[in-house]
Amino acid sequence: MAETVADTRRLITKPQNLNDAYGPPSNFLEIDVTNPQTVGVGRGRFTTYEVRVKTNLPIFKLKESCVRRRYSDFEWLRSELERESKVVVPPLPGKAFLRQLPFRGDDGIFDDSFIEERKQGLEQFINKVAGHPLAQNERCLHMFLQDEIIDKSYTPSKIRHA
């Protein structure tokens, strides 16, 4: 039986110049979830998050955008992607039902530490989803990331490359 020996020679690469090393990356998609703000009073109180996008991917119409979204908007996006796409959608951070009970002695879902934890979970979620090549073709993702108001009565469709 003949033994095979792995080829361990180095690949021949071209030397890197300063533009290659320090120029803009060829393709990038940066999404930050920041600046949580709690609005409303009583049962009408909720927290919104700023969703900032910077990209040079040709499929996105805006190269930079900033919209405000609440947790329920993230839930809407997740359910739309599960219903319309072939993408396995990651879970959202939990709903925190126990934090909504009265007489807890803290602010429950409006406690700063909870909001920070949820913000980080939402950022991980949206980066995983938006980084998926199939999800990038879904109109609901584009609306979520770049439209000021989400048209929840939209017609699901694929985005065509510009």
N, C-alpha and C positions, 0 to 999 in steps of 0.2 A: 504494500500500500504506500503510495507516494505521499510524502509530507508536504504541506503547503507552507511557505514562509511568507509572512506578512511583508508587504512593501513599506519600508520605513523611511523612504527618501522624502525630503521636504518638498512641499509644493513650491513652485516658482511663482513668486509674487512680484508685482511691480512696486517700485519704491513709492512711498507715500509722500505727497507734497503738503505744504501748509494748508492749501484750500481743502484737500481731502481730510486732513486731520482736524481742522478747526471750522470748516464750513458747516452749513446746515445739514442735518441728517437727511438721507434720501427720502425716507418716509417716516412721518411721526404723527402721533395722535396723543395729545396730553389732555387729560380731563381731571380737573380738581373740583372737589366738593368742599366749599368753604363758607364762611360767614353766616352761620345759622342765626335766624331771627325768629323769635316767638311773637306772634301777633294774636289779637283777639282777647276775649275775656270769657271766663266760665267754660261752658261746654263748646263754645265756638273758638277756643284757643288751639292754635297749632303752630308748628315750627316749619319754616321754609329754609332751604339751603340754596346757595349760589352754585350753579354748575357752569364752570368755565371750561371752554374748549379751545385748544390751539392745535391746528393740524395743517398739513400740506397734502393730505390725501385728496386726489381729484374727485372722489365720489361725494365729498361734502361741499355744499354750495358756498358756505362761509368758512373762511380760514381761521377766524376768531369769533367766538360768541360767548355770551353770558346770559343765562336765564335763571329764574328762581323756581324751584320745585319743592313740593312737599312729599312726605313719605308716600301718601296715596298715589302720587304721580309715578313714583318708582314702581309701586304695585301694579298700576295700569300698564306700564311698559313691560313689566315681567309677564303679565297675563297675555298681552298682545303678542309678544315674541313666542310664548309657548303655543299660542293658538295658530299663529300665521307662519312660523318659520320652522326649519328643521334643526334649529340650534338647541342644544341642551342648555337651558338657562340656569345659572347658578342661583342659590337661594339668597333672599334679602336678609338683612339682620332682623331678628325677631320683633314681634309686635309689642312685647313688654306689657302683657295684660296685667300682671301683678303690680306693676308700677302705676297703673291707673286706678287702683283701689283707693278709696278715701281714707283719711286718718293715718297716713303712712308716716308723717313727721318729716317728710322731705317734699320736694317739688314733683316727685314721680317722673313722668316722661318729660318734664320741663326742667329737671335737674341738670346743671351744667355738665356733670360727668357723664350722664346718660346721653345727652345731646352730642357730646364729643365722640363717644363710643359709636353712636348711630351714624354720625357723619363719616367716620372712618370706614364703617361697614358699607355705607352707601357708595363711597368712593371706590372701594374694592369691587363692589358689584358692577358699577357702571363701566369701570375700566376693563373688567373681564368681558362684559357683554359687547362693548363698543370695539374691543380689540379683535373680536371674532369676525373673520372675513365674510361669512354668510349673514351675520347680523348687520353688518355695515350696509347691506343692500336693502334693508327693511325701512320703509317709509316712517313707521312709528318711531324708530330710533332717531332718525333725522329730525322729526318734529320735537321729540323729547329734548334733544341736545341743542337745537338751534331756533325753534319757533317760540316767540314770546308766550303765546297761548296755545295749549295743546287742543287740537280739534278732535275730540273723542268720537265724533261721528264721521271720521274720515273713511275713505275706502282703502283698505289695505292693499299695498302694491309694492313692487320692487323699484328701487332707485336705479336709474340707468347712468352709466358713467358719462360724465360731461365731455 
